[in-house]
Amino acid sequence: MPSDRMRLIIDQPQSGVWNMAVDEALLDTAINQGIATLRFYQWAEPTLSLGYFQNYAERESHTASLDCPCVRRHSGGGAIMHDRELTYSLALPVERLGPGGAEGLYRLAHASLISVLQTMLPAAAGSRLRLCETAITRPPADEPFLCFLRRTDGDLLVQD
């Protein structure tokens, strides 16, 4: 049931459980009603989110997050410690993914974000942004616990 409907949602800070429930509902709406949604949100308290395929027991290795609430994301990747940040989610009907599928959309979204940030930031800061061109591949058992220690093609990177 394709639709031309699109929404932008900008939410106030909420709990991790709330944020993940809203993202899940938006994904369900994209799949079942064909409505695309870009959502920006924040976290009411420091929260650890685990990637969809991560084992909860791995959290024991990250002592900095043991006193924080923990939720599971519907996306893959590693754990993310959310605190004082702006997070976005993009839920699209499958027919809207376009050429390159999810990976192509991931790269396009980050390239667009770089373009916007470069117009908003001082030239020196904007010139430090780039896309990851070469993923770091490891056996699953050797993947770092935290998402931002991993590298996937199309990740947005800030050069030192």
DRENVO-906175 format. One record per residue (C-alpha): x, y, z; chain. Coordinates in pm, whole numbers. Example, Ala and Ser with C-alpha at 12.3 -4.5 7.8 and 13.67 -1.06 7.14 Angstrom:
REM DRENVO-906175
<loke><east>1230</east><north>-450</north><up>780</up><ch>A</ch></loke>
<loke><east>1367</east><north>-106</north><up>714</up><ch>A</ch></loke>
END
This chain:
REM DRENVO-906175
<loke><east>0</east><north>0</north><up>0</up><ch>A</ch></loke>
<loke><east>240</east><north>276</north><up>-119</up><ch>A</ch></loke>
<loke><east>175</east><north>631</north><up>-5</up><ch>A</ch></loke>
<loke><east>316</east><north>975</north><up>-76</up><ch>A</ch></loke>
<loke><east>268</east><north>1071</north><up>287</up><ch>A</ch></loke>
<loke><east>575</east><north>1186</north><up>479</up><ch>A</ch></loke>
<loke><east>613</east><north>1325</north><up>829</up><ch>A</ch></loke>
<loke><east>868</east><north>1509</north><up>1035</up><ch>A</ch></loke>
<loke><east>853</east><north>1456</north><up>1411</up><ch>A</ch></loke>
<loke><east>1060</east><north>1654</north><up>1661</up><ch>A</ch></loke>
<loke><east>1011</east><north>1510</north><up>2009</up><ch>A</ch></loke>
<loke><east>1101</east><north>1635</north><up>2353</up><ch>A</ch></loke>
<loke><east>1346</east><north>1424</north><up>2560</up><ch>A</ch></loke>
<loke><east>1188</east><north>1096</north><up>2669</up><ch>A</ch></loke>
<loke><east>1292</east><north>769</north><up>2833</up><ch>A</ch></loke>
<loke><east>1477</east><north>510</north><up>2627</up><ch>A</ch></loke>
<loke><east>1180</east><north>273</north><up>2647</up><ch>A</ch></loke>
<loke><east>952</east><north>544</north><up>2505</up><ch>A</ch></loke>
<loke><east>1199</east><north>638</north><up>2230</up><ch>A</ch></loke>
<loke><east>1240</east><north>278</north><up>2114</up><ch>A</ch></loke>
<loke><east>864</east><north>217</north><up>2127</up><ch>A</ch></loke>
<loke><east>800</east><north>523</north><up>1906</up><ch>A</ch></loke>
<loke><east>1069</east><north>413</north><up>1659</up><ch>A</ch></loke>
<loke><east>910</east><north>66</north><up>1644</up><ch>A</ch></loke>
<loke><east>564</east><north>216</north><up>1585</up><ch>A</ch></loke>
<loke><east>702</east><north>437</north><up>1306</up><ch>A</ch></loke>
<loke><east>866</east><north>136</north><up>1141</up><ch>A</ch></loke>
<loke><east>536</east><north>-53</north><up>1161</up><ch>A</ch></loke>
<loke><east>356</east><north>247</north><up>1008</up><ch>A</ch></loke>
<loke><east>608</east><north>263</north><up>723</up><ch>A</ch></loke>
<loke><east>563</east><north>-106</north><up>650</up><ch>A</ch></loke>
<loke><east>185</east><north>-129</north><up>685</up><ch>A</ch></loke>
<loke><east>65</east><north>217</north><up>580</up><ch>A</ch></loke>
<loke><east>347</east><north>334</north><up>352</up><ch>A</ch></loke>
<loke><east>413</east><north>650</north><up>558</up><ch>A</ch></loke>
<loke><east>771</east><north>777</north><up>566</up><ch>A</ch></loke>
<loke><east>886</east><north>949</north><up>888</up><ch>A</ch></loke>
<loke><east>1198</east><north>1140</north><up>985</up><ch>A</ch></loke>
<loke><east>1213</east><north>1176</north><up>1363</up><ch>A</ch></loke>
<loke><east>1453</east><north>1378</north><up>1579</up><ch>A</ch></loke>
<loke><east>1460</east><north>1307</north><up>1951</up><ch>A</ch></loke>
<loke><east>1659</east><north>1322</north><up>2273</up><ch>A</ch></loke>
<loke><east>1699</east><north>1114</north><up>2586</up><ch>A</ch></loke>
<loke><east>1561</east><north>1215</north><up>2928</up><ch>A</ch></loke>
<loke><east>1842</east><north>1029</north><up>3108</up><ch>A</ch></loke>
<loke><east>2163</east><north>851</north><up>3010</up><ch>A</ch></loke>
<loke><east>2058</east><north>524</north><up>2845</up><ch>A</ch></loke>
<loke><east>2244</east><north>237</north><up>2681</up><ch>A</ch></loke>
<loke><east>2085</east><north>101</north><up>2362</up><ch>A</ch></loke>
<loke><east>2193</east><north>-238</north><up>2236</up><ch>A</ch></loke>
<loke><east>2196</east><north>-328</north><up>1867</up><ch>A</ch></loke>
<loke><east>1933</east><north>-576</north><up>1757</up><ch>A</ch></loke>
<loke><east>2171</east><north>-871</north><up>1746</up><ch>A</ch></loke>
<loke><east>2377</east><north>-792</north><up>2056</up><ch>A</ch></loke>
<loke><east>2372</east><north>-1025</north><up>2353</up><ch>A</ch></loke>
<loke><east>2253</east><north>-852</north><up>2670</up><ch>A</ch></loke>
<loke><east>2526</east><north>-1028</north><up>2872</up><ch>A</ch></loke>
<loke><east>2790</east><north>-827</north><up>2680</up><ch>A</ch></loke>
<loke><east>2677</east><north>-524</north><up>2879</up><ch>A</ch></loke>
<loke><east>2866</east><north>-655</north><up>3182</up><ch>A</ch></loke>
<loke><east>3189</east><north>-565</north><up>2999</up><ch>A</ch></loke>
<loke><east>3088</east><north>-196</north><up>2985</up><ch>A</ch></loke>
<loke><east>3096</east><north>-85</north><up>3348</up><ch>A</ch></loke>
<loke><east>3022</east><north>280</north><up>3265</up><ch>A</ch></loke>
<loke><east>2666</east><north>188</north><up>3166</up><ch>A</ch></loke>
<loke><east>2575</east><north>-59</north><up>3439</up><ch>A</ch></loke>
<loke><east>2376</east><north>199</north><up>3639</up><ch>A</ch></loke>
<loke><east>2185</east><north>326</north><up>3333</up><ch>A</ch></loke>
<loke><east>1863</east><north>196</north><up>3183</up><ch>A</ch></loke>
<loke><east>1917</east><north>-38</north><up>2888</up><ch>A</ch></loke>
<loke><east>1697</east><north>-76</north><up>2579</up><ch>A</ch></loke>
<loke><east>1724</east><north>-262</north><up>2250</up><ch>A</ch></loke>
<loke><east>1718</east><north>-87</north><up>1910</up><ch>A</ch></loke>
<loke><east>1553</east><north>-236</north><up>1603</up><ch>A</ch></loke>
<loke><east>1868</east><north>-159</north><up>1405</up><ch>A</ch></loke>
<loke><east>2189</east><north>-355</north><up>1414</up><ch>A</ch></loke>
<loke><east>2532</east><north>-240</north><up>1514</up><ch>A</ch></loke>
<loke><east>2691</east><north>-203</north><up>1852</up><ch>A</ch></loke>
<loke><east>2579</east><north>-47</north><up>2176</up><ch>A</ch></loke>
<loke><east>2535</east><north>330</north><up>2201</up><ch>A</ch></loke>
<loke><east>2553</east><north>528</north><up>2523</up><ch>A</ch></loke>
<loke><east>2292</east><north>803</north><up>2471</up><ch>A</ch></loke>
<loke><east>2327</east><north>1124</north><up>2672</up><ch>A</ch></loke>
<loke><east>2300</east><north>1494</north><up>2576</up><ch>A</ch></loke>
<loke><east>2265</east><north>1427</north><up>2203</up><ch>A</ch></loke>
<loke><east>2025</east><north>1464</north><up>1917</up><ch>A</ch></loke>
<loke><east>1924</east><north>1127</north><up>1770</up><ch>A</ch></loke>
<loke><east>1737</east><north>1067</north><up>1446</up><ch>A</ch></loke>
<loke><east>1549</east><north>778</north><up>1299</up><ch>A</ch></loke>
<loke><east>1423</east><north>741</north><up>944</up><ch>A</ch></loke>
<loke><east>1146</east><north>491</north><up>876</up><ch>A</ch></loke>
<loke><east>1064</east><north>435</north><up>510</up><ch>A</ch></loke>
<loke><east>846</east><north>194</north><up>317</up><ch>A</ch></loke>
<loke><east>1063</east><north>-62</north><up>137</up><ch>A</ch></loke>
<loke><east>963</east><north>71</north><up>-207</up><ch>A</ch></loke>
<loke><east>1117</east><north>407</north><up>-113</up><ch>A</ch></loke>
<loke><east>1466</east><north>271</north><up>-52</up><ch>A</ch></loke>
<loke><east>1568</east><north>331</north><up>-411</up><ch>A</ch></loke>
<loke><east>1884</east><north>211</north><up>-585</up><ch>A</ch></loke>
<loke><east>2135</east><north>62</north><up>-347</up><ch>A</ch></loke>
<loke><east>1871</east><north>-43</north><up>-94</up><ch>A</ch></loke>
<loke><east>1922</east><north>29</north><up>275</up><ch>A</ch></loke>
<loke><east>2299</east><north>68</north><up>236</up><ch>A</ch></loke>
<loke><east>2258</east><north>327</north><up>-38</up><ch>A</ch></loke>
<loke><east>2005</east><north>518</north><up>169</up><ch>A</ch></loke>
<loke><east>2238</east><north>508</north><up>473</up><ch>A</ch></loke>
<loke><east>2519</east><north>659</north><up>265</up><ch>A</ch></loke>
<loke><east>2286</east><north>920</north><up>107</up><ch>A</ch></loke>
<loke><east>2144</east><north>1025</north><up>446</up><ch>A</ch></loke>
<loke><east>2492</east><north>1075</north><up>591</up><ch>A</ch></loke>
<loke><east>2620</east><north>1257</north><up>281</up><ch>A</ch></loke>
<loke><east>2319</east><north>1491</north><up>306</up><ch>A</ch></loke>
<loke><east>2385</east><north>1547</north><up>676</up><ch>A</ch></loke>
<loke><east>2748</east><north>1636</north><up>600</up><ch>A</ch></loke>
<loke><east>2632</east><north>1884</north><up>337</up><ch>A</ch></loke>
<loke><east>2393</east><north>2053</north><up>581</up><ch>A</ch></loke>
<loke><east>2649</east><north>2061</north><up>863</up><ch>A</ch></loke>
<loke><east>2914</east><north>2207</north><up>636</up><ch>A</ch></loke>
<loke><east>2686</east><north>2504</north><up>565</up><ch>A</ch></loke>
<loke><east>2620</east><north>2553</north><up>937</up><ch>A</ch></loke>
<loke><east>2967</east><north>2500</north><up>1083</up><ch>A</ch></loke>
<loke><east>3281</east><north>2711</north><up>1051</up><ch>A</ch></loke>
<loke><east>3484</east><north>2604</north><up>745</up><ch>A</ch></loke>
<loke><east>3754</east><north>2429</north><up>953</up><ch>A</ch></loke>
<loke><east>3501</east><north>2217</north><up>1141</up><ch>A</ch></loke>
<loke><east>3295</east><north>2137</north><up>831</up><ch>A</ch></loke>
<loke><east>3602</east><north>2027</north><up>638</up><ch>A</ch></loke>
<loke><east>3666</east><north>1756</north><up>902</up><ch>A</ch></loke>
<loke><east>3348</east><north>1564</north><up>814</up><ch>A</ch></loke>
<loke><east>3360</east><north>1271</north><up>574</up><ch>A</ch></loke>
<loke><east>3201</east><north>938</north><up>490</up><ch>A</ch></loke>
<loke><east>3374</east><north>613</north><up>581</up><ch>A</ch></loke>
<loke><east>3483</east><north>453</north><up>254</up><ch>A</ch></loke>
<loke><east>3627</east><north>130</north><up>393</up><ch>A</ch></loke>
<loke><east>3455</east><north>-68</north><up>664</up><ch>A</ch></loke>
<loke><east>3658</east><north>-237</north><up>934</up><ch>A</ch></loke>
<loke><east>3563</east><north>-602</north><up>910</up><ch>A</ch></loke>
<loke><east>3616</east><north>-839</north><up>1201</up><ch>A</ch></loke>
<loke><east>3473</east><north>-1175</north><up>1299</up><ch>A</ch></loke>
<loke><east>3152</east><north>-1117</north><up>1500</up><ch>A</ch></loke>
<loke><east>3321</east><north>-1233</north><up>1822</up><ch>A</ch></loke>
<loke><east>3586</east><north>-958</north><up>1781</up><ch>A</ch></loke>
<loke><east>3345</east><north>-667</north><up>1720</up><ch>A</ch></loke>
<loke><east>3380</east><north>-390</north><up>1978</up><ch>A</ch></loke>
<loke><east>3085</east><north>-356</north><up>2217</up><ch>A</ch></loke>
<loke><east>3028</east><north>13</north><up>2138</up><ch>A</ch></loke>
<loke><east>2892</east><north>114</north><up>1796</up><ch>A</ch></loke>
<loke><east>3124</east><north>411</north><up>1747</up><ch>A</ch></loke>
<loke><east>3431</east><north>188</north><up>1774</up><ch>A</ch></loke>
<loke><east>3307</east><north>-2</north><up>1468</up><ch>A</ch></loke>
<loke><east>3320</east><north>125</north><up>1108</up><ch>A</ch></loke>
<loke><east>3067</east><north>62</north><up>832</up><ch>A</ch></loke>
<loke><east>3072</east><north>196</north><up>476</up><ch>A</ch></loke>
<loke><east>2884</east><north>524</north><up>478</up><ch>A</ch></loke>
<loke><east>2936</east><north>607</north><up>846</up><ch>A</ch></loke>
<loke><east>2974</east><north>978</north><up>915</up><ch>A</ch></loke>
<loke><east>3324</east><north>1040</north><up>1053</up><ch>A</ch></loke>
<loke><east>3496</east><north>1341</north><up>1204</up><ch>A</ch></loke>
<loke><east>3865</east><north>1347</north><up>1116</up><ch>A</ch></loke>
<loke><east>4118</east><north>1435</north><up>1386</up><ch>A</ch></loke>
END
